[in-house]
Amino acid sequence: MLDTDQAKQVLVELIRAAGGEWTGLTKLYKAFYLAHLYYAESAPGYLTNWPIVRMPNGPGIESGDALLNELVLAGIVARESARIGPYPTTTYRVIANTMPGAPLEEDKLNAIRSAVRFVQEKTATELSEITHEHSRSWNAARDGQT
């Protein structure tokens, strides 16, 4: 059974690690994926059991919009329209101090922080290129596959 709460916790902690606010989905999706890779390098098991799917621009979060909508409806995250130059985008901001459920362990938080540091230094295009270049099995899959 998929642990929706843990996937949502990781999303909230990604936003928190970025200073409490995150603009744009592509980098957020890449950070979610990379946090799983960082965690796999440092600890046994999985950061979450939430599916990561192949999308046209690289790894993405299965039903990521639905998870973010649940966080917005629960009053944990605020969502606002924003612009990056002439392009419309969305900003997510953590507005609740706590989330239901047990807090994430320090090794999981460290993986999340590492992923955020990595993606903050790069553009979404650079991240898409990196994730395509370094994942042969990912490139063999079709869009929508996990």
C-alpha positions, 0 to 999 in steps of 0.5 A: 500500500502506498504511503501518501502521507510520507510522500506529502511529508517529503514534498513539504520538507523539500519546500521547507529546505528551500527556505519555505517557498518553491516556485515551479514544478519541474525542479520540485519533481526532480528534487523529489526524485533526487532525494530518493537517490540520495537516501538510497546512497546513505541508508537501507530501504526507501525514502518513500514507496511513492511511484516515480514515473517517466515524464517527457522531461525526466522523472516525475512524481506519480499524481504529484498534482493530487498530492500538492492539492491535498496539502493545499486543501489541508492548509499545510501549503499555500499555492499562488500563481507566479511568473518567471519572465513571461511564463506562468508558473506556481509557487508553493509555500509552507504555512503550517508548522507541523504535519500529521504523522511522525516527523521524518528521521534525520537521515531522510531530512539529510537526503532531502536537503542534499537534493534541494542543494543540488537542484537549486544550483541548476535550471530545470533544463539542466536537471532534465538533461542530467536525469536523462543522461544518467539513467539508461533504464529510465530512457528505455521506459515510456512516458507514464511508466514507473 
